[in-house]
Amino acid sequence: MAAIAYEDIARAPKALLHDHLDGGLRPQTIIELADGIGHPLPSTDAGELGRWFVAAAASGSLERYLETFDHTVAVMQTAEALRRVAAECALDLAADGVVYAEVRFAPEQHLERGLSLDEVVEAVLAGFADGVAEAARAGRPIRIGTLLTAMRHAARSQEIAELAVRHRDTGVVGFDIAGAEAGFPPTRHLDAFEYLQRENFHFTIHAGEAFGLPSIWQAIQWCGADRLGHGVRIVDDIAAAEPDGRPALGRLAAYVRDKRIPLELCPSSNVQTGAATSIAEHPIGLLRDLRFRVTVNTDNRLMSGTSMTREMALLVEAFDYGWTELQWFTINAMKSAFIPFDERLAIIDDIIKPGYAVLRS
């Protein structure tokens, strides 16, 4: 079978569950916003700045990777800047063929210039609405749900959880915790997760990226996560092939697969942070073969110099995937979205399946 062309992958309808707003800014936007507030940057040339972000993020260390956000967060401290960044995010995703996206951000990181938490959320939601409307006018319809993230090293998770529920009817569809995993277990935020469960609200947890199985186990069995942000280290609970040729799943891995807990895998990002050595050796191949609920995501498009089209193209090259696999990843993501079932089904039946049928013809 001939490899699928990049331009054809670009045309495919895509669903994205794990994308950070502050990790996807346009370099030119960063330059313009930084100039307005006097924030120094490594470069004021858009091309050079974009390359700097990718190189700085490719250190193999999650902690170093997270340092690149100092520049993006610095320019996202006013309602106008947040609205612009969110609108451009929607437009960029739509231009890449994404028909459904959940984009996350941490409101507590955008308070330095006097905004309240609610004002931060309202600005981002307004920006997404702007971008969605403009994309629709351009013939690129996209739906965006927003996830509010609490930082796992801080102590505001209950407050952010209540903020998310407060805005659940205006575009916020879920909650998340993020940041360095080591030393900051998800159980520190148990009150927030218990509150969200009482409110019948969805949440995902960054787990199993830089830290291993204990982080995944806590996220699921103590905190009740609906999905795993990354979750790539679940492979540590899968042993080498047995005599009959089948890998042996440990109890946690078997539980994750049996319960169809979605894995928000981010191949390029995982290679940058050292969670995987290369795309070809990324556990996504094994996890897909074992039929875990695998999804493909961008994580931070700026830092990884990537897009959903690029992530899929890399998998096609590494694993010889075809339209069947790409559609499977896409439907997995849509099944796992934090919007109502009938709305998920409509996107699958009315947009994703017909879109892939055209590409196969």
N, C-alpha and C positions, 0 to 999 in steps of 0.2 A: 504494500500500500504506500502510495506516495505521501510524503509529509504534507501536512496542511500548511498552506501559505499564511504568512503573518497577516497580510491584508484581509484574508478571509476570517481569521480569528478576530480581527478588529471588528468585523461585521456581526459577530455572534452576540446574542443577548447574554448578559452576564449578571450574576448576583454576588454581592460583596458584603460580608458580615464584619470584617475586622479592618477598619481603616481609621487612622487618627487624623483629626482635623489639623492639629498643629504639626503633623508630619507630612503634609501634602501641599504646602504653600508653593505658589509659583515664585521662582527666584526673583523675577523682576518686581513682584509685589513686595517681597521682603525688602528689597533695596529702596523702593519708594516709601514704604512705611517707616523703615529705619531712618531714612533721611529726615523725615518729618519730626522725629523725636530725638535725633542726635545719637542714635545707637550705633556704635562701631561694628562693622562687619569684616570678615576675612577678605572680601572682595566686593567691589561695587559694579563688577561686570557680571551680567546674569549667567552667562555660560560658565565662567570661572566659579561663580558662587555655587551653582548647581553641582559642579564637579567636586568642590570642596566638601559639600554635605555628604556626598556618596563616599568619598575617601575617608572622611572623619568617622563615618558610621561603620566603615568596614574594618574595624580594628580587631574584631573577634571578641570584644568585651561588651556585655550588655550595659554596664555602667558607663563606659566611654560612649557608647551609642546614644544613651540618654542625654549626655552632655550637649549634643548637637541641638537639642530643643531649647537651649538658653536663648538662641537667636530668634527662633520662630515665636516662642512665647512672649519675648520682649516686645514684639511688634503687634501683639494681639491683646492690647490693654484698653482699647476704647471700643464703644459700641459701633462706630463707623468702621474701624478696622476689622472687627469680628464679623460684621455683616458682609463686608467685601470678601473676606477670606472664605466664608461659608458659601457665598454665591459663586465664587470662582471654583470652589470644590465641586459643587453640583454640576457646573458646566463642564469641567474637565472630566468628571466621571461619565457624564452623558456622552461626551464626544468619544469616549473609549468604548461605548457600547454597553455600559452598565445600565440596566433597567431598574434594578433595586439595589439600594445601598444602605447600610447602617454605619453612620459615621460617629465616632466617639470623641469626646474631649472632656477635660477636667475643669469645671467652672472655677474651682478654688485657685487655679493658676492665672486667672485673668482679673484680679482685683486690685492691682498695684496703682491704678489711676482713678480709684474711687467708685468703680462699678459695684453694685450689689450682685449677689449670686443670681437673683432672678433677672436682673438687667442683662447679665452675661448670656443667660439662656435665651432670653427674648431676642437679643441681637443676633445670635447664631440661627435661631429658628427663622427670623425674618430674612436672613441672608440665604438660607436654604430655599425658602419660598421664592425669593427673587430669582435664584439660579434655576430652580425647577420650572418656573414660568417662562424664563427666557429659553431654556432648552426645549420646552414644548413648542414654542413658536418657531424654533429652528428645525422641528421635526424629529427631535431626539428626546422623547418622553422618558422621564426617570422619576422614581419615587424614592424619597430619602426618609429614613427613620433615624432618630438621634439617640445615642447612648450617653448618659452622664457618667463620668469616671471619677472615682475618689482615689486619691494617692495613698498607697498602702503604707507608706512611712509616716503619714500624717494621722490626725485624729478627727477628721471631719466626715467620716463615712456615713454616720447616721444623718447628719445634716444634708449631705448630698443625696442620700437615698430619699429623704423627705422632699427635697427639691425635685427629684425625678418624678416622684408620684404626683407632686403638685402640677407638673407640666405634662402629665400623661395624655391629656386630651388635646394638646396643641402640637404634638410632634415628637415628644420624648417617648421612646418605646422600650427602653431598658436601662440597666445600671451595670457598672463594671468597676473593678479595682485594678490599678496598674502601678507600675514602678518596680524597683528592684525587688526580686522575690526573696533572696537569701536574707534571713534575719527578720523578715516581715511577713509571717504566715497569714493566710486569709482568715484564720480563726481570730485574729485580733479585731476583726470587723464583724463578729458574729451577730451583734445586736442589730446592725444594719441589714444583714441578710434575713434575719428572723422577721424584722419589720416588713421587708419587701415580700416575704412569703405570706404574711398576714394580709397584705394589700393585694395579693394575687398579681404581683408584678414580676416581670422577667428580669433575669440578670445572668451575666457571664462573668467569669473570673480569669484574669491572666494567671495561668498556672502551667507548669511543666515546660517552661522555655529555658530559663537559665538554671532553674532548680528542678529536681526530679520528681519521683513518684510520691514522696510525702506531700508535696504541694498539690498534686492532682488529687490525691486521696482526701486531703482536707477540704479542697474546693468542692468536691462532690459529696462526700459522706458527712462532713460537719456543716458545711455551708449551704449545700443544696443547689449548686450551680446548674442552670439549664444547659449551658454550653461551656466549653473550655477554650479560653483565649490562648491559642497555640496548642498546648497539650501534646507537643511533639515527643516529649520524653516518655510517653506511654509505651514506647518501644522498649524501654528498659525492663518492662514486665512481659516481654515476648522473647522466649528462648529460641535458640537455633533449631533448625528443622529436626524433627524426630525421624526415626527410621522410615516411616511411611511418607516422608517428604513434607509434612505439615508443620509449621511453626507451633510451638506450644505456648498458649496464652496463660499468664498468671491470673490470679483471681481478680485483681483490679482491672487488668486489660480486658478480661472476659466480661466483667461487669459493664465497663464503658461501651463495649461493642454490643452486648445484649440489650442494654438500655437505650441504644441508639443516641448516645450523648454526642452532640456535634463537636468536632475538632476544627477550630479556626486556624488552619495551617497557613503559614506565610513563608513560602520557600526561600525567596531571596533574602528576606530579613533574617531568617534562621541561619543562613550561611554567613551573613555579616556578623552576627552576634556569637557565632561559634556553636550554635545548637545543632548544626549539621555541617559536614565538611565540604559538601558540594551539592548542586541540584541533583546530579545523577545518583548520589549516595543519600539523598534526603529520604527519611522514613516514609514520606508520602506514598512512595511506590509500594512498599510492603503493606502499609495501612489500607491503601486502596484495594490491593489484591485480597486482603483479609476482610474487606467490606465493612470497615469502620465507617461511621458517618463523617466522611472527609469532605472539607470544603477548602477552596483555594482563595487566598486573600493577599492584599498588598501590604498591610500593616502601615508603613510610612512611605508614601510614594516618592517624596523628595529625597529622603535619606537613602532609599534603595534605588533611586533612579528608575522607578518601575511603574507599571500599570497592570491592570487585570489582563490586558492583551499580552503584555510581555511575560507575565507569570505563566499564563497558559502556553505560550509559545515555548518557553523554557521546558515545560513538562512534556510537550509534544516532542521536542528534540531529545530530551533525556530518556523518556520511557516509550517513545514511539506511539503515543496516544493518538486516537482519532476522534471523530465527532462524537462517537458513543461515550467515550470517557469524559470529554469536555461537557457534554450535556448532563452526564451523571453528576459531575461536580457541581454544576450550576443548579440542578434540581435539588441536590442535597442542601445547598445553601438556602434556597428558597423555602424548602420544607422546614428549615431550622430558624427562619426569620421570626422576629418578635412582633409580628402583626397578626391580626386574626386569621384563622384557618381559611375562611372563604376568600379572603383577599390574597393569601398566598397561592391558593389553588387557581384563582383567576389569572395571576401572573404566569404561573406554570403552563396552564392550558391555553391561554390566549396570546401569550408573547413568547415564552421560552421554547416550547415544543414546536410551534409553527416556524419560529426563527431558525431552529436547527434543521427542520425539515427542508426549508429552502436551501440551506447551505449544503445539505446532502444531495440535493437534486442535480 
